[in-house]
Amino acid sequence: MQTLDRLVHGFARLPGLGRKSAARLVYFLLGAKDEFVESLARDLIALKRDTRPCSRCGVYAEGELCAYCADPTRDTGTICVVEESRDVITIESTQSYRGLYHVLGGAISPVDGVRPADLTIDDLIRRVREHGAGEVILATNPTVEGETTALFLRDRLQAACRPGAELTVTQLALGLPVGGDLEYADRLTLARALNGRTAV
Ligand SMILES: [Zn+2]
């Protein structure tokens, strides 16, 4: 197989791309400036080599801490819990949130064999206890799995909270399409969901 065919084959394996779109991308790259294609190739290699989950919150980062944990201007008293690192991009795009994050690494799903122990729930509880967060926002996806996870987290967080410690657990509210992914919620809907979050 020649390079061109191998690349079309490779691109066609990416989410959302069929063979036809894959071919269009490969032909575009063939006609693009050397500089652009070389920098893209270098970034692809660096992505796999240097990008790791942040040791504190699990958001993908280059280095020990992610940009949010390392930023002294972020509100460390608020933690927004998401299923995947990519959900953070969606929430950041609203420009309505200045707190920190916690990436669960998925959602509880008995059908797919994902148990609470497979997620970073214990790390979240430890963070809340040790650093005394004032608010935890549950921003799991509006799916059955996401809702199950949010309910489980609410109970675990409330049970783990030290007596006398003030912890508010809230959940994204209003207008998120049920069954969808946070990723597909538009910016305005998500900003409203963030601002209109309610205690659970
Ligand atoms: Zn982090």
Residues whose N, C-alpha, C, O or C-beta is under 5 A from the ligand:
A	BS01	ZN	C54 R56 C57 G58 V59 L65 C66 C69
